[in-house]
Amino acid sequence: MSQINVNRPADTTESSSAAGANVAAMLIGLAVVAALLLFLFFAMGRGFGGPGPTSSPNAPAQSQPAPQQQAPNINVNPPPAPNINVNPPQAPNINVNPPAPQAPPGQ
């Protein structure tokens, strides 16, 4: 007896609807990113309220500017650091309890 396998064609409605949803989500995301970039590029330069304040024709005369303070004195070339010797000379070796003298060999 021979065997015949009949494979049904795959149901493509689910995969095509999922692909359509993915494309729609991608397009919406791209539109949001583009709108955000346009807002940041064009709106940040002019501020959030339109043009800046304008002066009226009857503006009061400006007062004298405040006297400028003296600039701080900054020394770019500070004095040299003190000379610190990290390897001081060795102190002489003083033995407080010297060993007893030994008898010469041969006695």
Secondary structure in CASP SS format (residue, H / E / C, confidence):
PFRMAT SS
TARGET T0000
AUTHOR 0000-0000-0000
METHOD secondary structure of the structure
MODEL  1
M C 1.00
S C 1.00
Q C 1.00
I C 1.00
N C 1.00
V C 1.00
N C 1.00
R C 1.00
P C 1.00
A C 1.00
D C 1.00
T C 1.00
T H 1.00
E H 1.00
S H 1.00
S H 1.00
S H 1.00
A H 1.00
A H 1.00
G H 1.00
A H 1.00
N H 1.00
V H 1.00
A H 1.00
A H 1.00
M H 1.00
L H 1.00
I H 1.00
G H 1.00
L H 1.00
A H 1.00
V H 1.00
V H 1.00
A H 1.00
A H 1.00
L H 1.00
L H 1.00
L H 1.00
F H 1.00
L H 1.00
F H 1.00
F H 1.00
A H 1.00
M H 1.00
G H 1.00
R H 1.00
G C 1.00
F C 1.00
G C 1.00
G C 1.00
P C 1.00
G C 1.00
P C 1.00
T C 1.00
S C 1.00
S C 1.00
P C 1.00
N C 1.00
A C 1.00
P C 1.00
A C 1.00
Q C 1.00
S C 1.00
Q C 1.00
P C 1.00
A C 1.00
P C 1.00
Q C 1.00
Q C 1.00
Q C 1.00
A C 1.00
P C 1.00
N C 1.00
I C 1.00
N C 1.00
V C 1.00
N C 1.00
P C 1.00
P C 1.00
P C 1.00
A C 1.00
P C 1.00
N C 1.00
I C 1.00
N C 1.00
V C 1.00
N C 1.00
P C 1.00
P C 1.00
Q C 1.00
A C 1.00
P C 1.00
N C 1.00
I C 1.00
N C 1.00
V C 1.00
N C 1.00
P C 1.00
P C 1.00
A C 1.00
P C 1.00
Q C 1.00
A C 1.00
P C 1.00
P C 1.00
G C 1.00
Q C 1.00
END
